[in-house]
Amino acid sequence: MKAGFVNIFGKPNAGKSTLLNALMGEKMAIVSHKVQTTRHRIKAILTDKDYQVIFSDTPGIIEPKYKLHEKMMQAVKGSLEDADLALLITDAREPVAESHAVFSALRLKAPAIIILNKVDAVKDEQALKDAVLFFEQQPYCKEVVQISALKKKGIDELLKRILSYLPEGHPFYEGDDLSDMPTKFFVSELIREKIFQLYQEELPYHATVLVQEFKEKTTLTKISADIIVQRETQKGIILGEGGSMIKQLGTLARKDIEAFLDRKVFLELFVKVRPKWRDNETHLKEYGY
């Protein structure tokens, strides 16, 4: 069988997490129109009778401003070292120069497929042809594939191309696990996704989620989670007037968690203030970074 590690790289908001979800046919990574939504390296295991592909969705490549950003970039560096194949994804509507600078700086040892994403939204066909030609001429590029990750167009063909680069071997993971991350991690990510969806501007970047309790009972799963923010004013915004916003957040998150776990969920959310947690090594370790 074919077996190997395939790691996804790109600028923030190029569509890395949407691509991972499309390839897996499952919601493995949280998605938001805001940049830097992904903070962890998420491994997703796609197993079939003929292959096992371990995909890694990495945080968007940025210049670190906080210790949190440094941890995110360490996840990217780790991905560079174990890839059998790299998927370098870029928004097909954007000029090629910025993505080219990012891809060149990676200094990849593994072969790479350039993925032009969001091609369904491209108005200028000539610019798209020029982008394909440009990337085909780059030393880091083995081939160019055009897709729309959101609409799942070109995903089956992309998977065939991915498998053609992977070595023959034994599976790295047994059973039907979809990830090496614990269920609690995905629960916290689904809550964090709703924070990105519901709250404006910078607030989601100041927040993280820590699942404190995860108990599977006979008829439902009881989950208790802390939403960590940096300031009291942010706590007030998360709660909303009379607790209206956190109720909405809880309802939306619970529905997604129930779909993910395929069972009823009782979800309790609390908001805690931890000043400057993004620059505090102890807090970052506690919150799983």
C-alpha positions in Angstrom: 0.0 0.0 0.0 1.0 3.6 -0.3 1.8 5.4 2.9 3.3 8.7 3.7 3.2 12.2 5.3 1.7 15.1 3.3 2.0 18.6 4.8 0.1 21.7 3.7 1.8 25.1 3.7 0.7 28.5 2.6 0.0 32.1 3.6 -2.7 32.8 6.1 -6.2 32.4 4.6 -5.0 30.6 1.5 -7.5 27.8 2.3 -5.3 25.2 4.1 -7.9 24.1 6.6 -10.7 24.1 4.0 -8.5 21.9 1.8 -7.7 19.5 4.7 -11.5 19.1 5.5 -12.2 18.5 1.8 -9.5 15.8 1.5 -10.7 14.1 4.6 -14.4 14.4 4.0 -14.6 15.4 7.6 -14.4 18.6 9.6 -10.9 18.2 11.0 -9.7 21.9 11.1 -11.6 25.0 12.1 -12.3 27.5 9.3 -12.8 31.3 9.4 -12.4 34.2 7.0 -10.1 35.8 9.6 -6.4 35.0 9.2 -4.3 32.9 11.7 -7.2 30.8 12.8 -5.1 27.6 12.9 -2.6 27.7 15.8 -1.7 24.0 16.1 -0.3 21.5 13.7 -3.2 19.1 13.1 -2.5 15.6 11.8 -5.4 14.0 10.0 -5.2 10.3 9.0 -6.9 9.2 5.7 -6.9 5.4 5.5 -8.2 3.2 2.6 -7.4 -0.4 1.7 -4.8 0.8 -0.8 -3.3 3.8 1.1 -2.8 5.7 4.3 -2.1 9.5 4.0 -1.2 11.5 7.1 -2.0 15.1 6.3 -0.7 18.0 8.4 -2.5 21.4 8.4 0.0 24.0 9.6 -0.6 27.5 10.9 -0.3 30.2 8.2 3.3 31.4 7.8 3.8 34.7 9.6 6.4 36.9 11.4 6.1 36.0 15.1 5.0 38.9 17.4 4.3 36.9 20.5 5.5 33.7 22.1 2.2 32.2 20.8 3.3 33.0 17.3 6.7 31.5 17.9 5.0 28.2 19.0 2.9 28.4 15.8 6.0 28.8 13.6 7.7 25.9 15.4 4.8 23.7 14.3 5.5 24.8 10.7 9.2 24.0 11.1 8.4 20.5 12.4 6.2 19.9 9.4 9.1 20.7 7.1 11.2 17.9 8.5 9.0 14.9 8.0 7.1 15.5 4.8 7.1 12.9 1.9 5.2 15.5 -0.1 4.4 19.2 0.4 1.2 20.8 -0.8 1.9 24.5 -1.3 -1.5 26.3 -1.5 -2.2 29.8 -2.7 -5.3 31.9 -3.5 -5.5 31.9 -7.3 -6.8 35.5 -7.3 -3.7 36.9 -5.6 -0.4 38.0 -7.3 2.1 35.1 -7.4 5.0 37.1 -5.9 4.1 36.8 -2.2 3.4 33.1 -2.3 6.5 32.5 -4.3 8.6 34.3 -1.7 7.0 32.2 1.1 7.5 28.9 -0.9 11.1 29.7 -1.8 11.9 30.5 1.8 10.7 27.1 3.0 13.7 25.4 1.4 11.8 22.1 1.0 13.6 18.8 0.6 10.4 17.0 -0.3 8.7 17.3 -3.8 5.9 19.9 -3.9 2.5 20.2 -5.7 1.5 23.8 -6.1 -2.3 24.2 -5.5 -4.1 27.1 -7.0 -7.2 27.4 -4.8 -10.4 29.3 -5.3 -10.1 29.1 -9.1 -13.9 29.2 -9.3 -13.7 32.9 -8.2 -11.1 33.9 -10.7 -12.3 36.5 -13.2 -9.1 36.9 -15.3 -8.5 33.6 -17.1 -5.2 34.9 -18.6 -3.8 35.8 -15.2 -4.7 32.2 -14.1 -2.8 30.7 -17.1 0.2 33.0 -16.3 0.2 31.8 -12.6 0.2 28.2 -13.7 3.1 28.9 -16.1 5.0 30.9 -13.5 4.9 28.1 -10.8 5.6 25.3 -13.3 9.0 27.0 -13.9 10.0 27.1 -10.2 12.5 24.6 -8.9 10.4 23.7 -5.9 7.4 22.8 -8.1 6.7 19.3 -9.4 3.3 20.2 -10.9 0.4 22.6 -10.5 -3.2 21.6 -9.7 -6.2 23.9 -9.8 -9.0 23.4 -7.2 -11.8 25.0 -5.3 -11.5 23.5 -1.8 -14.7 25.1 -0.6 -16.8 23.6 -3.4 -14.7 20.4 -3.4 -13.8 20.8 -7.1 -10.7 19.0 -8.2 -10.2 17.2 -4.9 -10.5 13.6 -6.2 -7.9 14.4 -9.0 -5.6 16.0 -6.4 -5.8 12.9 -4.2 -4.7 10.8 -7.2 -1.8 13.1 -7.8 -0.8 13.0 -4.1 -0.8 9.2 -4.0 1.5 9.1 -7.1 4.3 10.7 -5.0 4.0 8.5 -1.9 6.2 5.5 -1.2 5.0 1.9 -0.8 5.0 1.0 2.9 3.0 -0.2 5.9 0.4 2.0 7.6 1.8 4.3 10.4 -1.5 4.2 12.4 -3.7 1.2 13.0 -7.5 1.2 13.2 -9.9 3.9 12.1 -8.6 6.9 14.0 -8.9 10.1 12.0 -6.3 12.1 14.0 -3.5 11.8 16.6 -5.1 14.6 18.5 -7.5 13.8 21.5 -11.2 14.5 21.2 -10.9 17.3 23.8 -8.7 19.2 21.4 -11.3 19.1 18.6 -14.0 20.2 21.1 -11.9 23.2 22.1 -11.3 24.0 18.5 -15.0 24.0 17.6 -15.7 26.4 20.4 -12.8 28.6 19.3 -14.2 28.6 15.7 -17.4 30.1 17.0 -15.5 32.8 18.8 -14.0 33.7 15.4 -17.4 33.7 13.8 -19.3 35.7 16.4 -16.9 38.4 17.6 -15.4 41.2 15.7 -11.9 42.6 15.1 -9.1 41.5 17.3 -10.9 39.8 20.2 -10.7 36.2 18.8 -6.9 36.5 18.6 -6.8 37.3 22.3 -8.9 34.2 23.2 -8.2 30.6 23.6 -10.3 27.6 25.0 -9.4 25.0 27.6 -11.7 22.0 28.1 -11.7 21.3 31.8 -14.3 18.5 31.9 -15.2 15.8 29.4 -17.5 13.1 30.8 -19.3 10.6 28.7 -22.5 9.6 30.5 -25.2 7.1 29.4 -27.3 9.5 27.4 -25.0 12.5 26.8 -21.5 13.9 27.1 -21.0 16.6 29.7 -18.4 19.2 28.7 -17.1 22.2 30.7 -14.8 24.7 29.1 -13.0 27.9 30.0 -12.7 30.7 27.4 -9.4 32.5 28.3 -9.1 36.2 27.5 -6.5 38.9 28.4 -8.6 41.7 29.8 -11.8 42.3 31.8 -13.3 44.3 28.9 -12.8 41.3 26.6 -14.6 39.1 29.2 -17.6 41.5 29.1 -17.7 41.3 25.3 -17.6 37.5 25.3 -20.5 37.4 27.9 -22.6 40.1 26.2 -25.5 42.0 27.8 -27.2 39.7 30.3 -25.1 36.8 29.0 -26.7 37.0 25.6 -23.5 36.4 23.5 -22.1 33.5 25.5 -25.5 31.8 25.2 -25.4 32.2 21.4 -21.8 31.0 21.4 -22.7 27.9 23.5 -25.7 27.0 21.3 -23.7 27.2 18.0 -20.7 25.3 19.5 -22.9 22.6 21.1 -24.6 21.9 17.7 -21.2 21.4 16.0 -19.8 19.3 18.9 -22.9 17.1 18.8 -22.4 16.5 15.1 -18.7 15.8 15.6 -19.3 13.3 18.5 -22.6 12.0 17.1 -24.3 12.2 20.5 -26.1 14.7 22.8 -23.9 17.2 24.6 -24.4 19.3 27.7 -22.0 22.3 27.3 -21.0 24.7 30.1 -18.8 27.7 29.2 -16.9 30.0 31.6 -14.8 33.1 30.9 -11.5 33.7 32.7 -9.1 36.5 32.5 -5.3 35.7 32.2 -3.4 38.9 31.4 -0.8 38.6 28.6 -1.4 34.8 28.3 0.0 34.8 24.7 3.4 35.8 26.1 3.4 33.6 29.1 5.3 30.3 28.7 3.4 28.6 31.7 0.0 29.6 30.4 0.9 28.5 26.8 1.9 25.1 28.1 -1.3 24.8 30.1 -3.4 25.7 27.1 -1.6 23.1 24.9 0.7 25.2 22.8 
